Amino acid sequence: MQEYTAIVKRAGDWWIGWIEEVPGVNCQERSREKLLETLSITLGEALEVNR
């Protein structure tokens, strides 16, 4: 199983994040927990499309 690095930062009222190894996988959410969930989903979709 491959591991990926999520970069997560607070930007005012928002949390922003991206996956370091996969360009284009970036998200923003109001909570850190929701951001991590959204990043996971987006990463899964990106990997599926690029199979």
PQR file of N, CA, C, O and H, with PARSE charges and radii, in Angstrom:
ATOM      1  N   MET A   1       0.846  -1.185   0.000 -0.4000 1.5000
ATOM      2  CA  MET A   1       0.000   0.000   0.000 -0.0000 2.0000
ATOM      3  C   MET A   1       0.888   1.244   0.000  0.5500 1.7000
ATOM      4  O   MET A   1       1.829   1.346   0.788 -0.5500 1.4000
ATOM      5  N   GLN A   2       0.586   2.170  -0.874 -0.4000 1.5000
ATOM      6  CA  GLN A   2       1.334   3.422  -1.005 -0.0000 2.0000
ATOM      7  C   GLN A   2       0.916   4.412   0.078  0.5500 1.7000
ATOM      8  O   GLN A   2      -0.257   4.480   0.445 -0.5500 1.4000
ATOM      9  H   GLN A   2      -0.178   2.087  -1.514  0.4000 1.0000
ATOM     10  N   GLU A   3       1.868   5.168   0.581 -0.4000 1.5000
ATOM     11  CA  GLU A   3       1.569   6.223   1.546 -0.0000 2.0000
ATOM     12  C   GLU A   3       1.712   7.578   0.855  0.5500 1.7000
ATOM     13  O   GLU A   3       2.553   7.752  -0.027 -0.5500 1.4000
ATOM     14  H   GLU A   3       2.821   5.113   0.282  0.4000 1.0000
ATOM     15  N   TYR A   4       0.884   8.530   1.267 -0.4000 1.5000
ATOM     16  CA  TYR A   4       0.893   9.875   0.700 -0.0000 2.0000
ATOM     17  C   TYR A   4       1.001  10.890   1.826  0.5500 1.7000
ATOM     18  O   TYR A   4       0.617  10.621   2.965 -0.5500 1.4000
ATOM     19  H   TYR A   4       0.201   8.390   1.983  0.4000 1.0000
ATOM     20  N   THR A   5       1.530  12.057   1.491 -0.4000 1.5000
ATOM     21  CA  THR A   5       1.731  13.116   2.474 -0.0000 2.0000
ATOM     22  C   THR A   5       0.679  14.200   2.288  0.5500 1.7000
ATOM     23  O   THR A   5       0.610  14.830   1.233 -0.5500 1.4000
ATOM     24  H   THR A   5       1.842  12.276   0.566  0.4000 1.0000
ATOM     25  N   ALA A   6      -0.140  14.416   3.312 -0.4000 1.5000
ATOM     26  CA  ALA A   6      -1.133  15.495   3.281 -0.0000 2.0000
ATOM     27  C   ALA A   6      -0.537  16.715   3.980  0.5500 1.7000
ATOM     28  O   ALA A   6      -0.105  16.636   5.130 -0.5500 1.4000
ATOM     29  H   ALA A   6      -0.084  13.905   4.169  0.4000 1.0000
ATOM     30  N   ILE A   7      -0.520  17.835   3.274 -0.4000 1.5000
ATOM     31  CA  ILE A   7      -0.106  19.102   3.854 -0.0000 2.0000
ATOM     32  C   ILE A   7      -1.390  19.827   4.247  0.5500 1.7000
ATOM     33  O   ILE A   7      -2.267  20.040   3.410 -0.5500 1.4000
ATOM     34  H   ILE A   7      -0.870  17.898   2.339  0.4000 1.0000
ATOM     35  N   VAL A   8      -1.498  20.203   5.512 -0.4000 1.5000
ATOM     36  CA  VAL A   8      -2.726  20.805   6.040 -0.0000 2.0000
ATOM     37  C   VAL A   8      -2.373  22.104   6.751  0.5500 1.7000
ATOM     38  O   VAL A   8      -1.477  22.144   7.595 -0.5500 1.4000
ATOM     39  H   VAL A   8      -0.786  20.030   6.192  0.4000 1.0000
ATOM     40  N   LYS A   9      -3.102  23.177   6.391 -0.4000 1.5000
ATOM     41  CA  LYS A   9      -2.848  24.482   7.009 -0.0000 2.0000
ATOM     42  C   LYS A   9      -4.159  25.200   7.294  0.5500 1.7000
ATOM     43  O   LYS A   9      -5.161  24.998   6.608 -0.5500 1.4000
ATOM     44  H   LYS A   9      -3.830  23.144   5.706  0.4000 1.0000
ATOM     45  N   ARG A  10      -4.131  26.026   8.303 -0.4000 1.5000
ATOM     46  CA  ARG A  10      -5.275  26.878   8.633 -0.0000 2.0000
ATOM     47  C   ARG A  10      -5.111  28.199   7.885  0.5500 1.7000
ATOM     48  O   ARG A  10      -4.028  28.784   7.892 -0.5500 1.4000
ATOM     49  H   ARG A  10      -3.317  26.189   8.861  0.4000 1.0000
ATOM     50  N   ALA A  11      -6.171  28.669   7.247 -0.4000 1.5000
ATOM     51  CA  ALA A  11      -6.150  29.937   6.510 -0.0000 2.0000
ATOM     52  C   ALA A  11      -7.393  30.724   6.909  0.5500 1.7000
ATOM     53  O   ALA A  11      -8.443  30.591   6.281 -0.5500 1.4000
ATOM     54  H   ALA A  11      -7.050  28.194   7.241  0.4000 1.0000
ATOM     55  N   GLY A  12      -7.277  31.532   7.939 -0.4000 1.5000
ATOM     56  CA  GLY A  12      -8.447  32.254   8.439 -0.0000 2.0000
ATOM     57  C   GLY A  12      -9.462  31.288   9.000  0.5500 1.7000
ATOM     58  O   GLY A  12      -9.151  30.501   9.894 -0.5500 1.4000
ATOM     59  H   GLY A  12      -6.424  31.640   8.449  0.4000 1.0000
ATOM     60  N   ASP A  13     -10.688  31.342   8.475 -0.4000 1.5000
ATOM     61  CA  ASP A  13     -11.753  30.447   8.926 -0.0000 2.0000
ATOM     62  C   ASP A  13     -11.745  29.101   8.211  0.5500 1.7000
ATOM     63  O   ASP A  13     -12.572  28.241   8.512 -0.5500 1.4000
ATOM     64  H   ASP A  13     -10.941  31.981   7.749  0.4000 1.0000
ATOM     65  N   TRP A  14     -10.836  28.909   7.281 -0.4000 1.5000
ATOM     66  CA  TRP A  14     -10.800  27.705   6.457 -0.0000 2.0000
ATOM     67  C   TRP A  14      -9.582  26.857   6.777  0.5500 1.7000
ATOM     68  O   TRP A  14      -8.577  27.348   7.291 -0.5500 1.4000
ATOM     69  H   TRP A  14     -10.164  29.608   7.037  0.4000 1.0000
ATOM     70  N   TRP A  15      -9.692  25.577   6.463 -0.4000 1.5000
ATOM     71  CA  TRP A  15      -8.561  24.664   6.457 -0.0000 2.0000
ATOM     72  C   TRP A  15      -8.290  24.329   4.999  0.5500 1.7000
ATOM     73  O   TRP A  15      -9.212  23.997   4.254 -0.5500 1.4000
ATOM     74  H   TRP A  15     -10.508  25.178   6.046  0.4000 1.0000
ATOM     75  N   ILE A  16      -7.033  24.415   4.589 -0.4000 1.5000
ATOM     76  CA  ILE A  16      -6.658  24.074   3.217 -0.0000 2.0000
ATOM     77  C   ILE A  16      -5.651  22.941   3.266  0.5500 1.7000
ATOM     78  O   ILE A  16      -4.899  22.804   4.230 -0.5500 1.4000
ATOM     79  H   ILE A  16      -6.284  24.685   5.194  0.4000 1.0000
ATOM     80  N   GLY A  17      -5.643  22.138   2.229 -0.4000 1.5000
ATOM     81  CA  GLY A  17      -4.702  21.036   2.206 -0.0000 2.0000
ATOM     82  C   GLY A  17      -4.529  20.470   0.816  0.5500 1.7000
ATOM     83  O   GLY A  17      -5.348  20.688  -0.078 -0.5500 1.4000
ATOM     84  H   GLY A  17      -6.254  22.249   1.446  0.4000 1.0000
ATOM     85  N   TRP A  18      -3.435  19.733   0.657 -0.4000 1.5000
ATOM     86  CA  TRP A  18      -3.152  19.092  -0.610 -0.0000 2.0000
ATOM     87  C   TRP A  18      -2.307  17.858  -0.356  0.5500 1.7000
ATOM     88  O   TRP A  18      -1.722  17.691   0.714 -0.5500 1.4000
ATOM     89  H   TRP A  18      -2.771  19.556   1.383  0.4000 1.0000
ATOM     90  N   ILE A  19      -2.258  17.000  -1.361 -0.4000 1.5000
ATOM     91  CA  ILE A  19      -1.439  15.799  -1.304 -0.0000 2.0000
ATOM     92  C   ILE A  19      -0.150  16.114  -2.054  0.5500 1.7000
ATOM     93  O   ILE A  19      -0.166  16.399  -3.252 -0.5500 1.4000
ATOM     94  H   ILE A  19      -2.733  17.136  -2.230  0.4000 1.0000
ATOM     95  N   GLU A  20       0.946  16.060  -1.344 -0.4000 1.5000
ATOM     96  CA  GLU A  20       2.234  16.482  -1.892 -0.0000 2.0000
ATOM     97  C   GLU A  20       2.635  15.711  -3.151  0.5500 1.7000
ATOM     98  O   GLU A  20       3.177  16.301  -4.085 -0.5500 1.4000
ATOM     99  H   GLU A  20       0.959  15.828  -0.372  0.4000 1.0000
ATOM    100  N   GLU A  21       2.378  14.413  -3.187 -0.4000 1.5000
ATOM    101  CA  GLU A  21       2.844  13.575  -4.293 -0.0000 2.0000
ATOM    102  C   GLU A  21       1.922  13.564  -5.509  0.5500 1.7000
ATOM    103  O   GLU A  21       2.301  13.037  -6.555 -0.5500 1.4000
ATOM    104  H   GLU A  21       1.937  13.934  -2.428  0.4000 1.0000
ATOM    105  N   VAL A  22       0.721  14.132  -5.397 -0.4000 1.5000
ATOM    106  CA  VAL A  22      -0.245  14.042  -6.509 -0.0000 2.0000
ATOM    107  C   VAL A  22      -0.742  15.446  -6.866  0.5500 1.7000
ATOM    108  O   VAL A  22      -1.623  15.982  -6.193 -0.5500 1.4000
ATOM    109  H   VAL A  22       0.413  14.560  -4.547  0.4000 1.0000
ATOM    110  N   PRO A  23      -0.184  16.039  -7.919 -0.5600 1.5000
ATOM    111  CA  PRO A  23      -0.633  17.380  -8.323  0.2800 2.0000
ATOM    112  C   PRO A  23      -2.139  17.409  -8.595  0.5500 1.7000
ATOM    113  O   PRO A  23      -2.699  16.475  -9.169 -0.5500 1.4000
ATOM    114  N   GLY A  24      -2.770  18.482  -8.177 -0.4000 1.5000
ATOM    115  CA  GLY A  24      -4.200  18.655  -8.437 -0.0000 2.0000
ATOM    116  C   GLY A  24      -5.106  18.152  -7.331  0.5500 1.7000
ATOM    117  O   GLY A  24      -6.306  18.425  -7.352 -0.5500 1.4000
ATOM    118  H   GLY A  24      -2.315  19.240  -7.710  0.4000 1.0000
ATOM    119  N   VAL A  25      -4.562  17.423  -6.363 -0.4000 1.5000
ATOM    120  CA  VAL A  25      -5.384  16.961  -5.245 -0.0000 2.0000
ATOM    121  C   VAL A  25      -5.250  17.986  -4.125  0.5500 1.7000
ATOM    122  O   VAL A  25      -4.337  17.919  -3.302 -0.5500 1.4000
ATOM    123  H   VAL A  25      -3.587  17.201  -6.346  0.4000 1.0000
ATOM    124  N   ASN A  26      -6.185  18.939  -4.114 -0.4000 1.5000
ATOM    125  CA  ASN A  26      -6.208  19.981  -3.089 -0.0000 2.0000
ATOM    126  C   ASN A  26      -7.649  20.297  -2.743  0.5500 1.7000
ATOM    127  O   ASN A  26      -8.541  20.198  -3.585 -0.5500 1.4000
ATOM    128  H   ASN A  26      -6.926  18.994  -4.782  0.4000 1.0000
ATOM    129  N   CYS A  27      -7.866  20.681  -1.488 -0.4000 1.5000
ATOM    130  CA  CYS A  27      -9.226  20.905  -1.002 -0.0000 2.0000
ATOM    131  C   CYS A  27      -9.221  22.006   0.050  0.5500 1.7000
ATOM    132  O   CYS A  27      -8.172  22.378   0.576 -0.5500 1.4000
ATOM    133  H   CYS A  27      -7.141  20.762  -0.804  0.4000 1.0000
ATOM    134  N   GLN A  28     -10.400  22.515   0.343 -0.4000 1.5000
ATOM    135  CA  GLN A  28     -10.576  23.423   1.476 -0.0000 2.0000
ATOM    136  C   GLN A  28     -11.903  23.113   2.141  0.5500 1.7000
ATOM    137  O   GLN A  28     -12.900  22.818   1.483 -0.5500 1.4000
ATOM    138  H   GLN A  28     -11.252  22.213  -0.085  0.4000 1.0000
ATOM    139  N   GLU A  29     -11.889  23.188   3.460 -0.4000 1.5000
ATOM    140  CA  GLU A  29     -13.088  22.903   4.259 -0.0000 2.0000
ATOM    141  C   GLU A  29     -13.083  23.787   5.495  0.5500 1.7000
ATOM    142  O   GLU A  29     -12.073  24.420   5.806 -0.5500 1.4000
ATOM    143  H   GLU A  29     -11.079  23.428   3.995  0.4000 1.0000
ATOM    144  N   ARG A  30     -14.201  23.833   6.198 -0.4000 1.5000
ATOM    145  CA  ARG A  30     -14.329  24.636   7.419 -0.0000 2.0000
ATOM    146  C   ARG A  30     -13.724  23.957   8.650  0.5500 1.7000
ATOM    147  O   ARG A  30     -13.407  24.632   9.629 -0.5500 1.4000
ATOM    148  H   ARG A  30     -15.021  23.319   5.946  0.4000 1.0000
ATOM    149  N   SER A  31     -13.557  22.617   8.613 -0.4000 1.5000
ATOM    150  CA  SER A  31     -12.955  21.923   9.757 -0.0000 2.0000
ATOM    151  C   SER A  31     -11.814  21.033   9.268  0.5500 1.7000
ATOM    152  O   SER A  31     -11.805  20.581   8.123 -0.5500 1.4000
ATOM    153  H   SER A  31     -13.815  22.069   7.817  0.4000 1.0000
ATOM    154  N   ARG A  32     -10.865  20.794  10.149 -0.4000 1.5000
ATOM    155  CA  ARG A  32      -9.718  19.948   9.823 -0.0000 2.0000
ATOM    156  C   ARG A  32     -10.180  18.520   9.530  0.5500 1.7000
ATOM    157  O   ARG A  32      -9.695  17.886   8.593 -0.5500 1.4000
ATOM    158  H   ARG A  32     -10.872  21.161  11.080  0.4000 1.0000
ATOM    159  N   GLU A  33     -11.101  18.027  10.321 -0.4000 1.5000
ATOM    160  CA  GLU A  33     -11.597  16.664  10.136 -0.0000 2.0000
ATOM    161  C   GLU A  33     -12.251  16.486   8.770  0.5500 1.7000
ATOM    162  O   GLU A  33     -12.006  15.495   8.081 -0.5500 1.4000
ATOM    163  H   GLU A  33     -11.495  18.542  11.082  0.4000 1.0000
ATOM    164  N   LYS A  34     -13.084  17.448   8.385 -0.4000 1.5000
ATOM    165  CA  LYS A  34     -13.752  17.383   7.078 -0.0000 2.0000
ATOM    166  C   LYS A  34     -12.727  17.503   5.951  0.5500 1.7000
ATOM    167  O   LYS A  34     -12.861  16.848   4.917 -0.5500 1.4000
ATOM    168  H   LYS A  34     -13.283  18.252   8.945  0.4000 1.0000
ATOM    169  N   LEU A  35     -11.703  18.337   6.149 -0.4000 1.5000
ATOM    170  CA  LEU A  35     -10.650  18.481   5.138 -0.0000 2.0000
ATOM    171  C   LEU A  35      -9.947  17.145   4.917  0.5500 1.7000
ATOM    172  O   LEU A  35      -9.744  16.745   3.770 -0.5500 1.4000
ATOM    173  H   LEU A  35     -11.594  18.869   6.989  0.4000 1.0000
ATOM    174  N   LEU A  36      -9.579  16.458   5.971 -0.4000 1.5000
ATOM    175  CA  LEU A  36      -8.899  15.170   5.826 -0.0000 2.0000
ATOM    176  C   LEU A  36      -9.784  14.156   5.113  0.5500 1.7000
ATOM    177  O   LEU A  36      -9.306  13.374   4.291 -0.5500 1.4000
ATOM    178  H   LEU A  36      -9.745  16.783   6.902  0.4000 1.0000
ATOM    179  N   GLU A  37     -11.063  14.173   5.428 -0.4000 1.5000
ATOM    180  CA  GLU A  37     -12.009  13.269   4.756 -0.0000 2.0000
ATOM    181  C   GLU A  37     -12.101  13.597   3.260  0.5500 1.7000
ATOM    182  O   GLU A  37     -12.055  12.698   2.421 -0.5500 1.4000
ATOM    183  H   GLU A  37     -11.451  14.808   6.096  0.4000 1.0000
ATOM    184  N   THR A  38     -12.230  14.870   2.938 -0.4000 1.5000
ATOM    185  CA  THR A  38     -12.348  15.301   1.547 -0.0000 2.0000
ATOM    186  C   THR A  38     -11.065  15.011   0.770  0.5500 1.7000
ATOM    187  O   THR A  38     -11.122  14.587  -0.384 -0.5500 1.4000
ATOM    188  H   THR A  38     -12.268  15.600   3.620  0.4000 1.0000
ATOM    189  N   LEU A  39      -9.904  15.237   1.399 -0.4000 1.5000
ATOM    190  CA  LEU A  39      -8.635  14.916   0.736 -0.0000 2.0000
ATOM    191  C   LEU A  39      -8.543  13.429   0.425  0.5500 1.7000
ATOM    192  O   LEU A  39      -8.083  13.049  -0.651 -0.5500 1.4000
ATOM    193  H   LEU A  39      -9.857  15.581   2.337  0.4000 1.0000
ATOM    194  N   SER A  40      -8.969  12.597   1.343 -0.4000 1.5000
ATOM    195  CA  SER A  40      -8.929  11.152   1.134 -0.0000 2.0000
ATOM    196  C   SER A  40      -9.810  10.742  -0.043  0.5500 1.7000
ATOM    197  O   SER A  40      -9.404   9.940  -0.884 -0.5500 1.4000
ATOM    198  H   SER A  40      -9.343  12.906   2.218  0.4000 1.0000
ATOM    199  N   ILE A  41     -10.999  11.290  -0.095 -0.4000 1.5000
ATOM    200  CA  ILE A  41     -11.923  10.987  -1.193 -0.0000 2.0000
ATOM    201  C   ILE A  41     -11.358  11.471  -2.520  0.5500 1.7000
ATOM    202  O   ILE A  41     -11.380  10.742  -3.512 -0.5500 1.4000
ATOM    203  H   ILE A  41     -11.329  11.942   0.588  0.4000 1.0000
ATOM    204  N   THR A  42     -10.850  12.702  -2.538 -0.4000 1.5000
ATOM    205  CA  THR A  42     -10.308  13.287  -3.765 -0.0000 2.0000
ATOM    206  C   THR A  42      -9.083  12.515  -4.245  0.5500 1.7000
ATOM    207  O   THR A  42      -8.921  12.293  -5.445 -0.5500 1.4000
ATOM    208  H   THR A  42     -10.832  13.294  -1.732  0.4000 1.0000
ATOM    209  N   LEU A  43      -8.226  12.107  -3.322 -0.4000 1.5000
ATOM    210  CA  LEU A  43      -7.061  11.297  -3.687 -0.0000 2.0000
ATOM    211  C   LEU A  43      -7.509   9.976  -4.308  0.5500 1.7000
ATOM    212  O   LEU A  43      -6.984   9.567  -5.344 -0.5500 1.4000
ATOM    213  H   LEU A  43      -8.358  12.287  -2.347  0.4000 1.0000
ATOM    214  N   GLY A  44      -8.462   9.318  -3.688 -0.4000 1.5000
ATOM    215  CA  GLY A  44      -8.976   8.056  -4.236 -0.0000 2.0000
ATOM    216  C   GLY A  44      -9.512   8.214  -5.641  0.5500 1.7000
ATOM    217  O   GLY A  44      -9.263   7.371  -6.502 -0.5500 1.4000
ATOM    218  H   GLY A  44      -8.888   9.651  -2.846  0.4000 1.0000
ATOM    219  N   GLU A  45     -10.248   9.288  -5.880 -0.4000 1.5000
ATOM    220  CA  GLU A  45     -10.796   9.538  -7.215 -0.0000 2.0000
ATOM    221  C   GLU A  45      -9.687   9.804  -8.222  0.5500 1.7000
ATOM    222  O   GLU A  45      -9.739   9.306  -9.347 -0.5500 1.4000
ATOM    223  H   GLU A  45     -10.450   9.973  -5.180  0.4000 1.0000
ATOM    224  N   ALA A  46      -8.685  10.584  -7.830 -0.4000 1.5000
ATOM    225  CA  ALA A  46      -7.557  10.888  -8.733 -0.0000 2.0000
ATOM    226  C   ALA A  46      -6.792   9.613  -9.097  0.5500 1.7000
ATOM    227  O   ALA A  46      -6.413   9.426 -10.254 -0.5500 1.4000
ATOM    228  H   ALA A  46      -8.642  10.988  -6.917  0.4000 1.0000
ATOM    229  N   LEU A  47      -6.569   8.756  -8.135 -0.4000 1.5000
ATOM    230  CA  LEU A  47      -5.839   7.516  -8.395 -0.0000 2.0000
ATOM    231  C   LEU A  47      -6.654   6.587  -9.296  0.5500 1.7000
ATOM    232  O   LEU A  47      -6.099   5.913 -10.164 -0.5500 1.4000
ATOM    233  H   LEU A  47      -6.876   8.907  -7.196  0.4000 1.0000
ATOM    234  N   GLU A  48      -7.954   6.556  -9.087 -0.4000 1.5000
ATOM    235  CA  GLU A  48      -8.828   5.714  -9.924 -0.0000 2.0000
ATOM    236  C   GLU A  48      -8.825   6.183 -11.378  0.5500 1.7000
ATOM    237  O   GLU A  48      -8.766   5.366 -12.297 -0.5500 1.4000
ATOM    238  H   GLU A  48      -8.404   7.104  -8.382  0.4000 1.0000
ATOM    239  N   VAL A  49      -8.888   7.480 -11.582 -0.4000 1.5000
ATOM    240  CA  VAL A  49      -8.910   8.047 -12.946 -0.0000 2.0000
ATOM    241  C   VAL A  49      -7.587   7.791 -13.663  0.5500 1.7000
ATOM    242  O   VAL A  49      -7.563   7.575 -14.874 -0.5500 1.4000
ATOM    243  H   VAL A  49      -8.936   8.144 -10.836  0.4000 1.0000
ATOM    244  N   ASN A  50      -6.499   7.816 -12.917 -0.4000 1.5000
ATOM    245  CA  ASN A  50      -5.173   7.687 -13.529 -0.0000 2.0000
ATOM    246  C   ASN A  50      -4.627   6.266 -13.537  0.5500 1.7000
ATOM    247  O   ASN A  50      -3.421   6.077 -13.697 -0.5500 1.4000
ATOM    248  H   ASN A  50      -6.519   7.991 -11.932  0.4000 1.0000
ATOM    249  N   ARG A  51      -5.465   5.284 -13.371 -0.4000 1.5000
ATOM    250  CA  ARG A  51      -5.029   3.872 -13.420 -0.0000 2.0000
ATOM    251  C   ARG A  51      -4.575   3.501 -14.769  0.5500 1.7000
ATOM    252  O   ARG A  51      -4.175   2.358 -14.994 -0.5500 1.4000
ATOM    253  H   ARG A  51      -6.444   5.437 -13.241  0.4000 1.0000
TER
END
